[in-house]
Amino acid sequence: MPIGNSSAAALRVVCRSTRTLMLSSSLALAFVLTKYWHRLRRLVCARLRRSQADADAAGTATCRKRNRWLLSDLHVLRHADYLFAFKLPDLHIDHPAEPVTLQTQLGACHPEHVDPTTAFGFRLAHQLDYATSGVLCVALSKRAAKMAAACFAGRTARKCYLALVHGHVQWVQAVCERAIGLDESDERGFRMAVDGAPGKHCGPARTECALVGRGYLDDGRPASKLLLRPLTGRRHQLRARPEWLPIGIVGDVAYTGDTAAPRMMLHAWLLKLPLAAGSVTSGSVELISGDLGSKTPSLDNIKGKWSQAFKLLGNAATVTAEYDRAENDKFLKSASLSGAVDKIKYELASNFGGPLEATLETSTEDGTTIEVEAEVDGLSSRVTRVTGTRTLSVNERECDLELSHTLGDNESKLRLSTMLGSGLRAVGLLSSKGGGKGGLDHSLTYELEYDTQLTEGRTLSAKVSPRDGTGEVEYEDSATIDATIAATFPLGGAPKVTAKRAFSF
């Protein structure tokens, strides 16, 4: 069918618009790569080091007979908002090319807890090496993940490991305090080295050690069993051999070359998190800096949080109070009461000066979560917003659907998101709002989100809107020093670096 003049003109306009959009996106990308090349290179190198660690784990497995695990080979202890899983040795936590990982085991054994908003289905509060076995904490919600992350960042989490090392150590108790950093002699960027050996970017590492017993391996070699408690969170802190380990951990191919043992003899034996349970009081204080790149960096804000868990009419409830100096330096920012009665979760919050905010949430049998927000002011009350969320399967791809309606301004929103793979998520938002003369104002936006954990304590996230070329890249590091460093790179804007130190009590 021949194309008319008007159709051809419209087609030309569409083509020109498409070329303009592609050109603007390319220019924006070129601008970012030019201006932030050195910063982006460091982030990419960190991501490559994680890939090299996976390759090293695969290479380690080929040096000896590799353990073959099944999806059902998983033991889990459930506690409130967490799963404490037993990770087997020689098992990846997540890997796109491996059919059996800890994440796939969790998904097979506990499909009801799979979170489609995450890259692999579950939120891990911390990491264990491929060859290490032991207990691993899995958070079942964003709030639970934030609480666990605060425990690790504030150094209140207690971790103990059991290790079988070569040789007979001559001490009963010891404390190792040595700085460790990347081993420059390792071209793969995988191994770490103690200070004094080839290394760079060294950071403090402190470990308490206790002798459990001495004995001999099956082949007659002497060995010692140790209880290790790391007080800092440096990568390979227990494996990078300090002076108090004559040879190293039995079966650690990366550091000792020992391929005779069936596995690396390092086991995460104990994990203790000071989480609120029963009648428990907990709190935290955060010190937040301004932009460290400014001429006069200073303390920008102070935040505090206190919570008390107790029983209310036989049901668990929590009272929480928050302080934010930037919003109110003379009094609390807010106070809330939260809990659950049967299948209904509730939260009552007051900002001291406005109406009381109430939130009710429940889930239906088909997996739909319904949330109702309301305001109570004196003797009057009104519903302000209603939200429904559900996970659907569209063309064999899981999609998260969220439909909300705000009654005050008569605005409805439909949010659809899906994982594209490797931590990349596509999000589309359709908004409809009541306009003048009884009409409706419509808008459609879409963006791409990326979120990944480079190493333990280091995360990289990005959010980009291809339509207008805006976005932001954020890198967080809580492992290098005893604080959380956040570097933010807005596309087309000035980068910003801030520091945050949390204290728990």
Phi and psi in degrees as a GROMACS rama.xvg file:
@    title "Ramachandran Plot"
@    xaxis  label "Phi"
@    yaxis  label "Psi"
@TYPE xy
-66.9575  147.786  PRO-2
-91.6043  128.104  ILE-3
-70.1791  170.303  GLY-4
-62.6357  -42.5764  ASN-5
-66.6427  -38.9658  SER-6
-66.8278  -41.5501  SER-7
-63.8771  -39.7934  ALA-8
-64.6585  -40.9447  ALA-9
-64.5378  -39.7884  ALA-10
-62.691  -40.3625  LEU-11
-63.98  -39.5583  ARG-12
-63.0495  -43.4204  VAL-13
-62.2289  -42.8529  VAL-14
-63.5959  -43.1877  CYS-15
-63.851  -40.3319  ARG-16
-64.1964  -39.7497  SER-17
-65.2404  -43.6577  THR-18
-63.6808  -38.9233  ARG-19
-63.2529  -43.0179  THR-20
-63.707  -43.9697  LEU-21
-64.461  -39.4886  MET-22
-66.0567  -42.837  LEU-23
-65.8955  -38.8368  SER-24
-64.9262  -40.007  SER-25
-66.2336  -41.1935  SER-26
-63.8838  -41.1027  LEU-27
-62.6825  -43.0393  ALA-28
-65.0403  -41.5727  LEU-29
-63.403  -37.7243  ALA-30
-63.3181  -44.7382  PHE-31
-64.7959  -45.1882  VAL-32
-64.5308  -34.4431  LEU-33
-71.9101  -46.3406  THR-34
-76.7426  -36.2714  LYS-35
-114.65  31.4547  TYR-36
-59.3382  -48.0336  TRP-37
-66.3857  -38.5714  HIS-38
-67.8604  -44.2001  ARG-39
-64.8317  -34.1019  LEU-40
-63.8143  -39.7643  ARG-41
-65.2472  -39.7631  ARG-42
-65.8682  -41.6567  LEU-43
-65.5837  -39.1066  VAL-44
-62.8142  -38.4637  CYS-45
-63.328  -39.9551  ALA-46
-66.0832  -37.8083  ARG-47
-67.0803  -34.3063  LEU-48
-63.3156  -33.961  ARG-49
-66.4303  -40.3381  ARG-50
-64.3343  -37.8341  SER-51
-66.3989  -34.7315  GLN-52
-64.1831  -39.7405  ALA-53
-62.5352  -42.2989  ASP-54
-64.6883  -38.401  ALA-55
-65.0194  -38.8617  ASP-56
-63.7958  -41.4393  ALA-57
-65.4306  -39.047  ALA-58
-65.1474  -37.103  GLY-59
-61.8275  -39.4108  THR-60
-66.2149  -28.3658  ALA-61
-78.616  -13.744  THR-62
-75.5264  -19.7402  CYS-63
-145.353  172.879  ARG-64
-63.4635  122.306  LYS-65
-82.6209  139.111  ARG-66
-70.3248  132.752  ASN-67
-109.189  112.559  ARG-68
-103.512  158.088  TRP-69
-105.247  163.871  LEU-70
-63.3949  -26.5602  LEU-71
-86.2195  -4.02572  SER-72
-81.0188  69.7012  ASP-73
-146.815  134.401  LEU-74
-119.483  128.92  HIS-75
-132.159  138.478  VAL-76
-111.469  122.31  LEU-77
-92.4051  132.055  ARG-78
-143.131  107.195  HIS-79
52.4391  -115.407  ALA-80
-94.7338  21.605  ASP-81
-137.481  151.92  TYR-82
-115.385  129.282  LEU-83
-106.371  105.585  PHE-84
-99.6535  148.32  ALA-85
-94.669  108.83  PHE-86
-83.6014  131.398  LYS-87
-80.9974  157.011  LEU-88
-69.9244  157.275  PRO-89
54.7263  47.5582  ASP-90
-137.846  124.902  LEU-91
-69.5555  143.926  HIS-92
-70.5694  -46.4309  ILE-93
-150.029  142.322  ASP-94
-163.663  124.121  HIS-95
-65.9153  -21.4552  PRO-96
-98.9666  -3.46584  ALA-97
-101.338  127.293  GLU-98
-71.0867  -28.5621  PRO-99
-121.123  112.365  VAL-100
-132.453  174.892  THR-101
-62.3364  -37.8144  LEU-102
-65.1671  -43.143  GLN-103
-69.6974  -32.9399  THR-104
-63.4341  -44.6108  GLN-105
-61.7461  -41.94  LEU-106
-65.5889  -35.2763  GLY-107
-74.4324  -38.5563  ALA-108
-86.7314  -26.2489  CYS-109
-136.014  65.4084  HIS-110
-64.0672  -22.238  PRO-111
-70.0371  -15.5462  GLU-112
-104.735  4.54589  HIS-113
-66.2621  128.808  VAL-114
-105.754  107.56  ASP-115
-69.6615  -10.3045  PRO-116
-79.207  -8.21164  THR-117
-100.409  164.998  THR-118
-66.0542  -39.7876  ALA-119
-121.761  1.65211  PHE-120
114.282  -21.8606  GLY-121
-139.514  153.21  PHE-122
-99.6507  116.306  ARG-123
-94.9969  129.908  LEU-124
-75.0954  -22.3677  ALA-125
-158.123  -174.986  HIS-126
-127.149  156.752  GLN-127
-130.416  145.885  LEU-128
-64.2223  159.736  ASP-129
-53.3014  -41.9006  TYR-130
-88.1496  -9.30972  ALA-131
-88.3577  140.51  THR-132
-108.765  168.798  SER-133
131.05  -166.93  GLY-134
-80.4108  139.246  VAL-135
-137.878  133.104  LEU-136
-91.8312  129.38  CYS-137
-120.235  121.229  VAL-138
-87.4557  140.52  ALA-139
-99.3482  3.92182  LEU-140
-156.744  164.502  SER-141
-63.5632  -39.6743  LYS-142
-63.8745  -43.2865  ARG-143
-65.1388  -38.8934  ALA-144
-64.3245  -38.2045  ALA-145
-66.4852  -40.0798  LYS-146
-64.8558  -43.3964  MET-147
-66.4111  -40.4612  ALA-148
-62.6546  -35.65  ALA-149
-65.0572  -33.8358  ALA-150
-65.4093  -41.9198  CYS-151
-72.5774  -40.0758  PHE-152
-68.1018  -35.7795  ALA-153
-85.9861  5.80099  GLY-154
59.1533  30.1095  ARG-155
-97.8252  -11.2673  THR-156
-74.8266  137.261  ALA-157
-111.029  123.168  ARG-158
-123.675  134.886  LYS-159
-130.033  139.553  CYS-160
-122.64  149.439  TYR-161
-107.009  131.816  LEU-162
-135.158  142.446  ALA-163
-107.115  116.336  LEU-164
-115.518  155.206  VAL-165
-70.8849  144.068  HIS-166
87.3674  166.632  GLY-167
-102.222  109.229  HIS-168
-72.4608  149.145  VAL-169
-100.415  0.107528  GLN-170
-108.645  165.255  TRP-171
-102.702  -40.817  VAL-172
-135.499  147.333  GLN-173
-156.281  157.138  ALA-174
-125.909  122.606  VAL-175
-101.869  120.899  CYS-176
-127.756  94.3193  GLU-177
-140.224  142.799  ARG-178
-78.4244  141.643  ALA-179
-129.319  154.439  ILE-180
-155.066  -175.468  GLY-181
-64.4344  137.964  LEU-182
-81.0764  110.685  ASP-183
-68.1335  -20.2886  GLU-184
-78.6121  -11.3725  SER-185
-94.0283  108.598  ASP-186
-65.2924  -23.6636  GLU-187
-78.2608  -14.4711  ARG-188
70.4072  28.1969  GLY-189
-97.3357  -49.8024  PHE-190
-76.2113  155.893  ARG-191
-111.098  163.297  MET-192
-140.279  148.425  ALA-193
-74.9511  158.981  VAL-194
-61.3168  134.749  ASP-195
106.937  -30.3034  GLY-196
-90.3861  172.221  ALA-197
-57.5754  123.068  PRO-198
-171.62  160.764  GLY-199
-148.002  162.938  LYS-200
54.2858  45.1654  HIS-201
-70.0305  144.115  CYS-202
-135.43  158.016  GLY-203
-66.9921  142.357  PRO-204
-138.586  127.303  ALA-205
-129.976  129.571  ARG-206
-136.068  131.984  THR-207
-94.8341  135.392  GLU-208
-127.889  144.987  CYS-209
-141.296  139.224  ALA-210
-81.9341  126.916  LEU-211
-94.6236  -40.5518  VAL-212
-178.419  166.128  GLY-213
-121.516  150.468  ARG-214
-170.011  -155.942  GLY-215
-137.067  146.415  TYR-216
-75.9656  173.239  LEU-217
-61.0597  -28.7432  ASP-218
-90.9365  8.34607  ASP-219
92.9101  -5.31154  GLY-220
-73.8678  140.387  ARG-221
-70.8688  148.252  PRO-222
-149.882  156.427  ALA-223
-128.263  141.55  SER-224
-100.791  125.156  LYS-225
-121.91  149.941  LEU-226
-106.435  119.732  LEU-227
-116.03  132.242  LEU-228
-124.472  100.909  ARG-229
-73.7125  129.555  PRO-230
-97.7257  -9.65538  LEU-231
-125.532  175.189  THR-232
-120.765  42.0973  GLY-233
-73.9355  146.938  ARG-234
-65.4401  134.699  ARG-235
57.0057  31.5495  HIS-236
-59.8084  -36.1106  GLN-237
-88.0668  -18.5185  LEU-238
-95.3109  -34.8615  ARG-239
-64.509  114.681  ALA-240
-72.7702  113.613  ARG-241
-84.7865  -176.267  PRO-242
-70.768  -18.0735  GLU-243
-85.4373  -3.48839  TRP-244
-110.609  110.551  LEU-245
-61.0184  -38.4392  PRO-246
-122.772  -52.4729  ILE-247
143.014  -170.773  GLY-248
-77.1455  137.553  ILE-249
-62.1399  128.883  VAL-250
82.8572  5.30646  GLY-251
-85.1482  93.8034  ASP-252
-64.6175  -36.7986  VAL-253
-65.3735  -35.5643  ALA-254
-109.093  -23.9347  TYR-255
-119.466  -15.457  THR-256
71.5549  14.5877  GLY-257
-80.4458  108.172  ASP-258
-107.278  2.37701  THR-259
-77.061  -31.2592  ALA-260
-74.8438  149.321  ALA-261
-70.705  -16.4858  PRO-262
-162.94  170.805  ARG-263
-79.0263  128.97  MET-264
-87.5167  62.9558  MET-265
-131.839  123.896  LEU-266
-133.064  125.952  HIS-267
-76.1182  100.298  ALA-268
-85.9462  -37.1888  TRP-269
-140.583  140.066  LEU-270
-137.808  123.285  LEU-271
-127.033  119.089  LYS-272
-115.103  129.547  LEU-273
-78.817  67.4977  PRO-274
-91.4541  150.221  LEU-275
-69.5528  123.014  ALA-276
-152.709  139.852  ALA-277
67.3986  -135.836  GLY-278
-100.374  81.8682  SER-279
-127.032  139.206  VAL-280
-105.538  135.492  THR-281
-144.411  159.305  SER-282
-164.546  168.772  GLY-283
-154.56  154.058  SER-284
-128.959  133.009  VAL-285
-118.829  130.309  GLU-286
-105.961  120.724  LEU-287
-118.369  127.834  ILE-288
-88.3664  166.499  SER-289
-82.3135  -163.445  GLY-290
-67.5132  118.284  ASP-291
-69.2768  -16.0328  LEU-292
-86.019  -4.20756  GLY-293
-77.4087  169.127  SER-294
-69.8525  -31.0946  LYS-295
-128.104  75.0942  THR-296
-63.8436  140.045  PRO-297
-150.851  173.796  SER-298
-72.0934  118.141  LEU-299
-91.5994  -35.6476  ASP-300
-158.356  157.519  ASN-301
-128.973  127.685  ILE-302
-123.427  145.556  LYS-303
-138.801  151.71  GLY-304
-146.368  135.409  LYS-305
-133.588  138.326  TRP-306
-139.96  147.559  SER-307
-134.253  119.218  GLN-308
-94.7177  139.013  ALA-309
-156.974  179.816  PHE-310
-101.843  128.871  LYS-311
-121.834  109.882  LEU-312
55.0992  38.6464  LEU-313
84.223  -0.610965  GLY-314
-115.944  148.347  ASN-315
-69.0037  136.234  ALA-316
-144.618  160.408  ALA-317
-137.739  131.142  THR-318
-101.646  131.026  VAL-319
-130.577  136.727  THR-320
-126.186  137.305  ALA-321
-126.066  143.976  GLU-322
-123.137  136.385  TYR-323
-140.85  107.695  ASP-324
-62.5636  -31.3242  ARG-325
-67.1762  -28.2505  ALA-326
-96.1733  -37.4311  GLU-327
-156.2  102.625  ASN-328
-83.7022  -2.97316  ASP-329
-107.156  -15.8873  LYS-330
-153.643  -177.508  PHE-331
-66.9336  150.038  LEU-332
-76.3825  -44.6771  LYS-333
-160.881  162.647  SER-334
-139.883  144.042  ALA-335
-144.632  156.005  SER-336
-126.389  124.664  LEU-337
-134.541  155.141  SER-338
175.61  -161.696  GLY-339
-149.019  141.008  ALA-340
-125.437  111.633  VAL-341
58.8358  -119.594  ASP-342
-99.0495  7.55259  LYS-343
-108.984  122.569  ILE-344
-94.958  144.294  LYS-345
-136.802  157.198  TYR-346
-151.458  128.642  GLU-347
-114.553  124.073  LEU-348
-130.618  141.585  ALA-349
-128.077  133.66  SER-350
-101.866  10.977  ASN-351
56.3185  79.1838  PHE-352
139.003  -16.5916  GLY-353
-123.639  -174.713  GLY-354
-69.6367  160.574  PRO-355
-74.6518  128.513  LEU-356
-99.2367  129.116  GLU-357
-121.485  137.87  ALA-358
-131.707  129.002  THR-359
-120.36  140.106  LEU-360
-141.512  138.894  GLU-361
-150.824  164.331  THR-362
-123.785  139.941  SER-363
-90.7749  173.194  THR-364
-68.0833  -24.8021  GLU-365
-87.0477  6.3668  ASP-366
93.3067  5.62293  GLY-367
-83.0074  131.005  THR-368
-102.402  125.167  THR-369
-113.208  130.981  ILE-370
-128.948  132.169  GLU-371
-121.329  127.114  VAL-372
-110.918  138.255  GLU-373
-142.6  163.791  ALA-374
-124.146  137.384  GLU-375
-120.632  116.855  VAL-376
-125.793  99.9873  ASP-377
68.7141  -122.752  GLY-378
-95.1663  -2.37266  LEU-379
-105.533  151.58  SER-380
-147.648  154.451  SER-381
-154.534  147.967  ARG-382
-82.3014  129.655  VAL-383
-103.369  -31.1098  THR-384
-156.217  143.923  ARG-385
-128.195  130.916  VAL-386
-131.981  138.226  THR-387
-128.663  131.34  GLY-388
-127.191  146.66  THR-389
-161.554  151.839  ARG-390
-102.171  124.796  THR-391
-116.921  161.123  LEU-392
-110.143  114.833  SER-393
-120.653  116.085  VAL-394
52.6194  46.9876  ASN-395
61.6268  24.15  GLU-396
-126.171  130.047  ARG-397
-76.0536  131.79  GLU-398
-127.198  140.336  CYS-399
-96.3139  124.455  ASP-400
-113.833  129.381  LEU-401
-132.394  121.977  GLU-402
-119.182  124.958  LEU-403
-135.025  153.261  SER-404
-139.767  124.996  HIS-405
-99.6779  120.925  THR-406
-75.3814  -31.5519  LEU-407
-62.1167  -51.1876  GLY-408
-104.015  11.1602  ASP-409
53.7045  51.572  ASN-410
-116.554  131.943  GLU-411
-116.229  142.237  SER-412
-133.185  138.838  LYS-413
-121.365  116.927  LEU-414
-114.839  124.677  ARG-415
-124.076  126.667  LEU-416
-138.211  151.705  SER-417
-152.229  150.165  THR-418
-82.8962  130.634  MET-419
-93.8146  -11.4433  LEU-420
116.381  148.989  GLY-421
56.973  38.3517  SER-422
83.4285  2.48608  GLY-423
-96.2003  130.066  LEU-424
-126.526  138.367  ARG-425
-105.162  134.075  ALA-426
-129.587  129.923  VAL-427
-122.577  139.596  GLY-428
-132.047  120.99  LEU-429
-110.792  121.363  LEU-430
-115.926  142.787  SER-431
-137.333  123.925  SER-432
-132.502  139.51  LYS-433
-63.6616  124.436  GLY-434
-104.81  -166.053  GLY-435
-73.4968  155.019  GLY-436
58.1062  31.6774  LYS-437
76.4941  6.62902  GLY-438
-85.6208  -179.827  GLY-439
-125.082  139.716  LEU-440
-104.298  123.415  ASP-441
-110.569  149.251  HIS-442
-149.663  145.219  SER-443
-130.146  123.244  LEU-444
-128.944  154.316  THR-445
-147.408  152.041  TYR-446
-152.708  165.801  GLU-447
-115.371  135.706  LEU-448
-122.82  142.421  GLU-449
-134.512  134.198  TYR-450
-148.125  126.023  ASP-451
-151.002  157.03  THR-452
-104.84  112.923  GLN-453
-70.204  -54.743  LEU-454
-143.369  179.617  THR-455
-62.9428  121.949  GLU-456
87.8389  2.2227  GLY-457
-131.432  120.989  ARG-458
-127.088  152.138  THR-459
-130.486  128.674  LEU-460
-137.137  152.586  SER-461
-148.59  149.479  ALA-462
-141.39  120.629  LYS-463
-130.964  136.177  VAL-464
-107.217  102.159  SER-465
-62.3273  -23.086  PRO-466
-65.797  -43.9372  ARG-467
-116.456  4.19369  ASP-468
74.664  12.4005  GLY-469
-91.6775  160.223  THR-470
168.999  -176.127  GLY-471
-156.104  139.673  GLU-472
-116.363  132.062  VAL-473
-130.752  134.998  GLU-474
-123.336  127.384  TYR-475
-119.837  136.464  GLU-476
-135.202  114.107  ASP-477
-116.465  11.2386  SER-478
-106.11  -26.7736  ALA-479
-69.7067  -48.5727  THR-480
-127.409  175.107  ILE-481
-82.2186  56.3727  ASP-482
-169.123  171.683  ALA-483
-106.878  118.146  THR-484
-100.177  127.06  ILE-485
-119.596  121.909  ALA-486
-111.191  120.827  ALA-487
-113.457  130.006  THR-488
-122.284  90.0953  PHE-489
-72.3886  135.333  PRO-490
-67.1401  119.187  LEU-491
86.3456  2.10327  GLY-492
-122.162  -173.806  GLY-493
-89.4745  135.747  ALA-494
-67.8358  156.819  PRO-495
-141.905  135.703  LYS-496
-124.078  125.872  VAL-497
-128.223  160.793  THR-498
-126.351  143.59  ALA-499
-137.587  131.973  LYS-500
-122.199  125.194  ARG-501
-108.849  138.912  ALA-502
-123.457  124.652  PHE-503
-104.205  150.109  SER-504
